[in-house]
Amino acid sequence: MKKMKLLCIALIIGFSTQINAQTADEIIANYFENTGGIAKWQEVKGIKMSAKINQGGMEIPLEMIQLKGGKQMTVINFQGKVIKQGVFNGEVLWSTNFMTQKAEKGDQETTDNMKLQVNDFPDPLLNYKKNGYSIELLGKETLEGTETFKIKLTKTPITVDGLKVDDITYYFFDAENFVPLVVQTEIKSGPMKGQVSEVKMSDYQEVDGLFLPHSMSQGLKGQPGQTIAIDKIELNPQIDPKEFEFPEEVATTADPVKK
């Protein structure tokens, strides 16, 4: 009799494990289905967001561009100046220095980590199995009164200070509509190392057949974030590839004085 009970318990545990694994995949499948369908997502070659942030009472316009193949950049229009940040052409990572207004390349380690993400567009969950990632359902969690499913995405390890570390992101999906409301990632380096970066998303609206968030907030977990109000989203925009290239300075010398 005891053997029979143990066998039943083992079967229940094994069955529950299968259910949990399937449920994680079902949540992801429902997410893509509810926001336009897998086929529509796979047609996306690029996304351009025109938005505004409020900094000390000043409204600052910006554009966020992501293309298939890893190309991406954020363009900030500040006091008549166009400042590019986080520009990546698939090989070189660079940004404009706010003080000198000159382009500066990112360090090799950060650039190599960026290269690991070239296949994440338009969403790292879309082809996570193909990219060798894994997902895990960690249960339900209530965030600001909303019941969510918490899913852990484990990607290819990144390198920080010469050491390989896990690259883990936590997604919180609305338990009713299956859209991500919050994304959390531990900061691995810099002065905020060890703290959790948090992105909140809301106001999902249709854009050419896809439902995408039009309001975002970025900051640290437990602290007020920087609100990004998205005015317009374009799918598959036409962007000149030269816009992503590092602007090499051309050295000039004075012409020799002719006698």
Residue frames relative to the residue before (quaternion, step in Angstrom):
aa qw qx qy qz dx dy dz
M 1.0000 0.0000 0.0000 0.0000 0.00 0.00 0.00
K 0.6486 0.5136 -0.3142 0.4657 3.56 0.99 -0.89
K 0.6311 0.5358 -0.3322 0.4520 3.57 1.03 -0.84
M 0.6443 0.5290 -0.3198 0.4503 3.56 1.03 -0.84
K 0.6470 0.5181 -0.3153 0.4621 3.60 1.02 -0.83
L 0.6526 0.5169 -0.3083 0.4603 3.55 0.99 -0.90
L 0.6370 0.5300 -0.3181 0.4605 3.54 1.05 -0.82
C 0.6520 0.5183 -0.3099 0.4585 3.58 0.98 -0.87
I 0.6454 0.5223 -0.3130 0.4611 3.56 0.99 -0.89
A 0.6501 0.5195 -0.3112 0.4589 3.57 0.98 -0.91
L 0.6571 0.5088 -0.3094 0.4622 3.56 0.99 -0.84
I 0.6453 0.5236 -0.3183 0.4561 3.58 1.01 -0.85
I 0.6493 0.5151 -0.3131 0.4637 3.57 0.98 -0.91
G 0.6659 0.5060 -0.2987 0.4596 3.56 0.92 -0.93
F 0.6628 0.5027 -0.3023 0.4654 3.56 0.99 -0.88
S 0.6389 0.5315 -0.3232 0.4527 3.59 1.01 -0.84
T 0.6283 0.5371 -0.3331 0.4537 3.57 1.04 -0.81
Q 0.6500 0.5059 -0.3165 0.4705 3.57 0.99 -0.83
I 0.6405 0.5335 -0.3275 0.4448 3.59 0.99 -0.88
N 0.6609 0.5143 -0.3085 0.4512 3.57 0.93 -0.93
A 0.6510 0.5106 -0.3186 0.4625 3.59 0.97 -0.87
Q 0.6708 0.4889 -0.2949 0.4733 3.56 0.95 -0.89
T 0.6348 0.5482 -0.3299 0.4331 3.58 1.00 -0.79
A 0.6143 0.5344 -0.3494 0.4636 3.59 1.00 -0.75
D 0.6760 0.4755 -0.2904 0.4823 3.59 0.90 -0.88
E 0.6403 0.5305 -0.3290 0.4477 3.58 1.03 -0.76
I 0.6201 0.5374 -0.3406 0.4590 3.58 1.04 -0.75
I 0.6623 0.4913 -0.2982 0.4807 3.57 0.93 -0.91
A 0.6468 0.5192 -0.3176 0.4595 3.59 0.96 -0.88
N 0.6575 0.5049 -0.3062 0.4680 3.59 0.98 -0.85
Y 0.6021 0.5687 -0.3453 0.4414 3.56 1.07 -0.75
F 0.7242 0.4225 -0.2596 0.4792 3.58 0.73 -1.00
E 0.6299 0.5323 -0.3386 0.4530 3.59 1.04 -0.69
N 0.7095 0.4692 -0.2602 0.4569 3.58 0.93 -0.91
T 0.7278 0.4071 -0.2449 0.4945 3.60 1.17 -0.38
G 0.8161 -0.2505 0.1032 0.5105 3.59 1.18 0.40
G 0.5251 -0.6423 0.4086 0.3805 3.57 1.18 -0.43
I 0.6279 -0.5729 0.3868 0.3578 3.56 -1.12 0.75
A 0.6551 0.5339 -0.3200 0.4282 3.58 0.88 -0.96
K 0.6677 0.4977 -0.2990 0.4660 3.58 0.97 -0.87
W 0.6373 0.5229 -0.3242 0.4641 3.58 1.00 -0.79
Q 0.6785 0.5036 -0.2959 0.4455 3.58 0.95 -0.83
E 0.6086 0.5551 -0.3508 0.4454 3.60 1.23 -0.31
V 0.5647 0.6327 -0.3802 0.3693 3.58 1.22 -0.40
K 0.1341 -0.8013 0.5819 0.0350 3.56 -0.76 1.13
G 0.8083 -0.0224 0.0273 0.5877 3.56 1.23 -0.33
I 0.1271 -0.7672 0.6244 0.0734 3.56 -1.26 0.54
K 0.0485 -0.7793 0.6248 0.0060 3.56 -0.94 0.97
M 0.0981 -0.7983 0.5939 0.0179 3.57 -0.72 1.12
S 0.1590 -0.7486 0.6372 0.0916 3.56 -0.90 0.98
A 0.0848 0.8304 -0.5346 0.1320 3.55 -0.57 1.16
K 0.2621 -0.7290 0.6037 0.1880 3.53 -1.40 -0.04
I 0.1063 -0.7476 0.6488 0.0946 3.53 -1.22 0.60
N 0.3282 -0.7332 0.5618 0.1978 3.54 -1.17 0.59
Q 0.0149 -0.8090 0.5853 -0.0517 3.56 -0.55 1.21
G 0.8395 -0.1288 0.0482 0.5256 3.56 -0.37 1.24
G 0.7264 -0.4178 0.2311 0.4944 3.55 1.05 0.78
M 0.6337 0.4998 -0.3290 0.4902 3.57 1.31 -0.10
E 0.3123 -0.7523 0.5551 0.1681 3.55 -0.85 1.02
I 0.0831 -0.8180 0.5692 -0.0061 3.56 -0.60 1.16
P 0.2775 -0.7708 0.5497 0.1633 3.63 -0.63 1.07
L 0.0390 0.7927 -0.6076 0.0305 3.54 -1.12 0.64
E 0.2393 -0.7367 0.6125 0.1577 3.53 -1.35 0.34
M 0.1369 -0.7676 0.6229 0.0642 3.56 -1.01 0.87
I 0.0421 -0.8220 0.5660 -0.0461 3.55 -0.60 1.20
Q 0.0249 0.7695 -0.6370 0.0376 3.54 -0.99 0.92
L 0.0693 -0.8008 0.5948 0.0073 3.56 -0.91 0.95
K 0.6124 -0.5339 0.4322 0.3914 3.52 -1.24 0.43
G 0.7209 0.3926 -0.3060 0.4822 3.56 -0.94 0.88
G 0.6428 -0.5801 0.3027 0.3983 3.55 1.31 0.14
K 0.5049 0.6534 -0.4394 0.3537 3.61 1.17 -0.28
Q 0.1988 0.7763 -0.5801 0.1460 3.55 -0.94 0.92
M 0.1167 0.7797 -0.6131 0.0504 3.55 -1.29 0.37
T 0.2477 -0.7081 0.6361 0.1807 3.50 -1.36 0.40
V 0.1399 -0.7937 0.5901 0.0468 3.58 -0.78 1.06
I 0.1173 -0.8083 0.5767 0.0188 3.57 -0.61 1.20
N 0.1955 -0.7557 0.6140 0.1170 3.56 -0.94 0.92
F 0.1090 0.8217 -0.5410 0.1420 3.55 -0.23 1.30
Q 0.8443 -0.1340 0.0374 0.5176 3.53 -0.62 1.23
G 0.7574 -0.4111 0.1935 0.4689 3.53 0.88 1.03
K 0.6517 0.4906 -0.3158 0.4846 3.57 1.29 -0.01
V 0.3076 -0.7250 0.5889 0.1819 3.55 -1.11 0.79
I 0.0266 -0.8186 0.5714 -0.0521 3.55 -0.50 1.23
K 0.1959 -0.7957 0.5666 0.0858 3.55 -0.67 1.13
Q 0.0549 -0.7974 0.6010 -0.0062 3.55 -0.95 0.96
G 0.8471 0.1534 -0.1133 0.4960 3.56 -1.15 0.66
V 0.2689 0.7776 -0.5231 0.2223 3.58 0.98 0.84
F 0.0456 0.7935 -0.6022 0.0747 3.57 -0.85 1.02
N 0.1919 -0.8103 0.5471 0.0853 3.57 -0.73 1.07
G 0.6758 -0.4532 0.2807 0.5090 3.55 1.30 0.20
E 0.7827 0.2295 -0.1189 0.5662 3.56 1.28 -0.43
V 0.7962 0.2137 -0.0826 0.5600 3.56 0.95 -0.95
L 0.1849 -0.7656 0.6104 0.0836 3.57 -0.98 0.96
W 0.1575 0.8033 -0.5610 0.1233 3.60 -0.81 0.94
S 0.1217 -0.7685 0.6239 0.0725 3.54 -1.34 0.35
T 0.4803 -0.6331 0.5165 0.3191 3.55 -1.29 0.33
N 0.3982 -0.7004 0.5415 0.2400 3.58 -0.88 0.98
F 0.4525 -0.7203 0.4545 0.2642 3.59 -0.65 1.11
M 0.6916 0.4910 -0.2825 0.4481 3.58 1.05 -0.74
T 0.7886 0.3272 -0.1614 0.4951 3.57 0.77 -1.06
Q 0.3094 -0.7711 0.4870 0.2691 3.57 1.31 -0.45
K 0.5481 0.5831 -0.4129 0.4348 3.57 1.17 0.59
A 0.5252 -0.6401 0.4648 0.3138 3.54 -1.15 0.66
E 0.0563 -0.7933 0.6063 0.0030 3.56 -1.00 0.90
K 0.4111 -0.7230 0.5034 0.2342 3.58 -0.88 0.96
G 0.4949 -0.6391 0.5035 0.3050 3.52 -1.20 0.63
D 0.5969 -0.5632 0.4133 0.3945 3.58 -1.19 0.37
Q 0.6809 -0.5337 0.3260 0.3811 3.56 -1.23 0.54
E 0.6450 0.5386 -0.3291 0.4308 3.59 0.97 -0.83
T 0.6714 0.4827 -0.2930 0.4800 3.58 0.90 -0.92
T 0.6360 0.5315 -0.3211 0.4582 3.58 1.02 -0.79
D 0.6537 0.5091 -0.3094 0.4666 3.58 0.95 -0.87
N 0.6436 0.5113 -0.3238 0.4687 3.58 1.04 -0.73
M 0.6185 0.5373 -0.3400 0.4617 3.58 1.10 -0.68
K 0.6326 0.5523 -0.3307 0.4306 3.56 1.02 -0.79
L 0.6030 0.5706 -0.3539 0.4308 3.58 1.16 -0.54
Q 0.7128 0.4712 -0.2446 0.4584 3.58 1.22 -0.47
V 0.3808 0.7691 -0.4636 0.2203 3.60 1.24 0.05
N 0.7163 0.4311 -0.2567 0.4850 3.60 1.13 -0.52
D 0.4850 0.6946 -0.4173 0.3288 3.60 1.27 0.11
F 0.5732 0.6033 -0.3848 0.3993 3.61 1.18 -0.43
P 0.6016 -0.2124 -0.7695 -0.0295 1.58 -1.96 1.57
D 0.7710 0.1320 -0.0935 0.6159 3.59 1.29 -0.08
P 0.4698 -0.7089 0.4428 0.2841 3.63 -0.70 1.00
L 0.6374 0.5289 -0.3339 0.4501 3.60 1.22 -0.34
L 0.5251 0.6755 -0.4053 0.3220 3.60 1.20 -0.45
N 0.8102 0.0905 -0.0220 0.5787 3.59 0.83 -0.98
Y 0.1212 0.8568 -0.4969 0.0655 3.56 1.06 0.74
K 0.6472 0.5120 -0.3329 0.4562 3.62 0.97 -0.72
K 0.6488 0.5265 -0.3077 0.4551 3.56 0.95 -0.91
N 0.7103 0.4456 -0.2474 0.4854 3.58 1.09 -0.73
G 0.5451 -0.6537 0.3824 0.3596 3.57 1.28 0.06
Y 0.4611 0.6675 -0.4548 0.3673 3.58 1.25 0.38
S 0.2286 -0.7528 0.5942 0.1673 3.57 -1.31 0.14
I 0.1866 -0.7650 0.6049 0.1185 3.56 -1.20 0.56
E 0.0699 -0.7857 0.6144 0.0159 3.54 -1.22 0.60
L 0.3257 -0.7281 0.5701 0.1971 3.55 -0.91 0.96
L 0.1933 -0.8160 0.5394 0.0762 3.57 -0.63 1.15
G 0.6895 -0.4567 0.2797 0.4876 3.57 1.26 0.12
K 0.5938 -0.5542 0.4393 0.3838 3.54 -1.29 -0.39
E 0.0246 -0.7796 0.6257 -0.0033 3.54 -1.20 0.64
T 0.3265 -0.7478 0.5473 0.1863 3.56 -0.97 0.87
L 0.0541 -0.7940 0.6053 -0.0165 3.56 -0.73 1.13
E 0.8414 -0.1162 0.0373 0.5265 3.56 -0.65 1.18
G 0.7560 -0.4164 0.1917 0.4672 3.54 0.94 0.97
T 0.6598 0.4841 -0.3067 0.4861 3.59 1.27 -0.07
E 0.3769 -0.7258 0.5303 0.2233 3.57 -0.85 0.98
T 0.0223 -0.8211 0.5694 -0.0325 3.57 -0.78 1.02
F 0.3873 -0.6380 0.6017 0.2845 3.51 -1.39 0.31
K 0.2230 -0.7747 0.5785 0.1240 3.58 -0.85 0.98
I 0.0296 -0.8080 0.5873 -0.0351 3.56 -0.64 1.18
K 0.2653 -0.7590 0.5821 0.1208 3.53 -0.97 0.97
L 0.1205 -0.7767 0.6165 0.0460 3.56 -0.80 1.09
T 0.1004 -0.7906 0.6033 0.0306 3.57 -0.72 1.10
K 0.1402 -0.8148 0.5617 0.0310 3.54 -0.59 1.21
T 0.7344 -0.3627 0.3089 0.4834 3.56 -1.32 -0.22
P 0.5251 -0.6466 0.4392 0.3366 3.64 -0.82 0.90
I 0.2786 -0.7416 0.5871 0.1666 3.54 -1.13 0.72
T 0.4352 -0.6815 0.5187 0.2778 3.58 -1.28 0.17
V 0.0040 0.7861 -0.6165 0.0435 3.57 -0.84 1.04
D 0.8327 -0.0733 -0.0074 0.5488 3.56 -0.61 1.18
G 0.7405 -0.4432 0.2154 0.4569 3.54 1.01 0.93
L 0.6897 0.4508 -0.2717 0.4973 3.59 1.27 -0.10
K 0.4555 -0.6683 0.5166 0.2810 3.56 -1.11 0.73
V 0.0073 0.7913 -0.6104 0.0343 3.56 -0.87 0.99
D 0.6000 -0.5818 0.4137 0.3611 3.56 -1.18 0.57
D 0.2220 -0.7434 0.6170 0.1316 3.56 -1.10 0.76
I 0.1063 0.8252 -0.5329 0.1544 3.55 -0.04 1.35
T 0.0638 -0.7768 0.6265 0.0112 3.55 -1.02 0.91
Y 0.2174 -0.7682 0.5903 0.1190 3.56 -1.03 0.84
Y 0.1468 -0.7834 0.6024 0.0425 3.54 -0.85 1.10
F 0.1546 -0.7625 0.6223 0.0858 3.56 -1.04 0.84
F 0.1245 -0.8210 0.5570 0.0159 3.57 -0.39 1.31
D 0.5304 -0.6016 0.5003 0.3263 3.54 -1.03 0.86
A 0.4174 -0.7482 0.4608 0.2315 3.59 -0.64 1.11
E 0.6771 0.4747 -0.2904 0.4815 3.58 1.23 -0.32
N 0.8125 0.2653 -0.1185 0.5054 3.59 0.81 -0.98
F 0.3451 -0.7855 0.4542 0.2398 3.59 1.32 -0.16
V 0.4939 0.5926 -0.4852 0.4117 3.58 0.91 0.91
P 0.5199 -0.6483 0.4462 0.3323 3.62 -1.01 0.69
L 0.2004 -0.7890 0.5743 0.0872 3.55 -0.89 1.01
V 0.7963 0.0764 -0.0049 0.6000 3.56 1.12 -0.74
V 0.0747 -0.7607 0.6434 0.0426 3.56 -1.12 0.78
Q 0.0643 -0.8159 0.5745 -0.0100 3.58 -0.78 1.06
T 0.0168 0.7848 -0.6179 0.0455 3.56 -1.06 0.87
E 0.4207 -0.6936 0.5193 0.2688 3.57 -0.96 0.83
I 0.4024 -0.7006 0.5392 0.2379 3.57 -0.95 0.93
K 0.2870 -0.8257 0.4733 0.1089 3.56 -0.62 1.17
S 0.8143 0.1160 -0.0465 0.5668 3.60 1.12 -0.43
G 0.6737 0.5040 -0.3609 0.4022 3.55 -1.32 0.17
P 0.7561 -0.4124 0.2650 0.4336 3.58 -1.31 -0.01
M 0.7195 0.4083 -0.2470 0.5045 3.62 1.19 -0.47
K 0.2396 0.8045 -0.5071 0.1955 3.57 1.25 0.41
G 0.7737 0.3209 -0.2603 0.4803 3.55 -0.93 0.94
Q 0.6259 0.5050 -0.3470 0.4825 3.58 1.21 -0.35
V 0.4503 -0.7005 0.4963 0.2453 3.56 -1.27 0.38
S 0.3093 -0.7302 0.5871 0.1626 3.54 -0.82 1.10
E 0.0670 -0.8203 0.5680 -0.0055 3.57 -0.91 0.91
V 0.0859 -0.7663 0.6360 0.0299 3.55 -0.98 0.96
K 0.1306 -0.7821 0.6069 0.0538 3.56 -0.81 1.05
M 0.1144 -0.8076 0.5783 0.0172 3.57 -0.97 0.92
S 0.1005 0.7867 -0.6016 0.0955 3.55 -1.03 0.84
D 0.7555 0.3886 -0.2835 0.4448 3.56 -1.37 -0.13
Y 0.0718 0.8118 -0.5698 0.1051 3.58 0.63 1.15
Q 0.0156 0.7913 -0.6084 0.0585 3.56 -0.83 1.08
E 0.5418 -0.6364 0.4479 0.3176 3.56 -1.21 0.57
V 0.0035 -0.7622 0.6469 -0.0251 3.53 -1.05 0.92
D 0.8218 -0.2098 0.0969 0.5209 3.58 -0.34 1.26
G 0.7953 -0.3376 0.1581 0.4781 3.56 0.85 0.96
L 0.6930 0.3964 -0.2718 0.5374 3.59 1.28 -0.14
F 0.2958 -0.7289 0.5856 0.1956 3.56 -1.10 0.70
L 0.0204 0.8133 -0.5738 0.0947 3.54 -0.57 1.26
P 0.5443 -0.6279 0.4382 0.3427 3.62 -1.08 0.65
H 0.2018 -0.7885 0.5726 0.0985 3.57 -1.03 0.86
S 0.7208 0.2783 -0.2407 0.5874 3.55 1.27 0.30
M 0.0231 0.8019 -0.5941 0.0582 3.56 -0.83 1.02
S 0.1208 -0.7615 0.6313 0.0833 3.53 -1.25 0.48
Q 0.0833 -0.8064 0.5854 0.0116 3.58 -0.77 1.06
G 0.3233 0.7346 -0.5499 0.2313 3.55 -0.96 0.90
L 0.6421 -0.4830 0.4042 0.4372 3.54 -1.21 -0.60
K 0.5967 -0.5775 0.4206 0.3655 3.55 -1.09 0.72
G 0.8150 0.2428 -0.1976 0.4876 3.54 -0.92 0.97
Q 0.7118 0.3771 -0.2469 0.5387 3.58 1.29 -0.01
P 0.6027 -0.5511 0.4133 0.4028 3.62 -1.15 0.48
G 0.2752 -0.7834 0.5386 0.1429 3.55 -0.90 0.91
Q 0.5648 -0.5636 0.4782 0.3670 3.53 -1.38 0.11
T 0.3026 -0.7774 0.5268 0.1631 3.58 -0.54 1.19
I 0.1288 -0.7635 0.6303 0.0563 3.54 -1.01 0.92
A 0.1561 -0.7920 0.5872 0.0596 3.57 -0.51 1.22
I 0.2090 -0.8086 0.5431 0.0873 3.56 -0.45 1.22
D 0.2753 -0.7915 0.5316 0.1232 3.56 -0.62 1.20
K 0.8157 -0.0252 0.0831 0.5719 3.56 0.95 -0.87
I 0.1085 -0.7676 0.6285 0.0630 3.55 -1.13 0.75
E 0.1125 -0.7851 0.6075 0.0441 3.58 -0.86 0.99
L 0.2491 -0.7476 0.5969 0.1507 3.55 -0.99 0.86
N 0.8538 0.0738 -0.0970 0.5062 3.55 -1.07 0.85
P 0.1276 0.8143 -0.5543 0.1155 3.62 0.76 0.99
Q 0.4410 -0.6610 0.5357 0.2857 3.55 -1.23 0.47
I 0.0552 0.8040 -0.5841 0.0966 3.58 -0.38 1.27
D 0.4474 -0.6813 0.5126 0.2702 3.57 -0.85 0.99
P 0.4804 -0.6932 0.4559 0.2845 3.64 -0.68 1.05
K 0.5759 0.6064 -0.3744 0.4005 3.59 1.15 -0.56
E 0.5651 0.6251 -0.3772 0.3843 3.60 1.17 -0.53
F 0.7021 0.4620 -0.2582 0.4765 3.58 1.20 -0.53
E 0.5654 0.6359 -0.3742 0.3687 3.57 1.25 -0.25
F 0.5255 -0.6279 0.4760 0.3209 3.55 -1.10 0.76
P 0.3612 -0.7551 0.5043 0.2122 3.63 -0.71 1.03
E 0.2044 -0.7975 0.5591 0.0976 3.54 -0.06 1.28
E 0.3895 -0.7134 0.5313 0.2390 3.55 -0.92 0.91
V 0.3011 -0.7526 0.5614 0.1666 3.54 -0.96 0.88
A 0.3334 -0.7533 0.5346 0.1885 3.56 -0.62 1.14
T 0.0951 -0.7987 0.5933 0.0304 3.54 -0.89 0.93
T 0.1345 -0.7729 0.6156 0.0745 3.55 -1.10 0.68
A 0.5438 -0.6200 0.4496 0.3431 3.56 -1.10 0.63
D 0.5283 -0.6219 0.4698 0.3367 3.53 -1.05 0.72
P 0.5193 -0.6429 0.4528 0.3345 3.58 -0.97 0.77
V 0.5088 -0.6539 0.4667 0.3092 3.53 -1.05 0.78
K 0.2995 -0.7717 0.5377 0.1602 3.51 -0.71 1.08
K 0.2697 -0.7608 0.5714 0.1478 3.54 -0.94 0.88
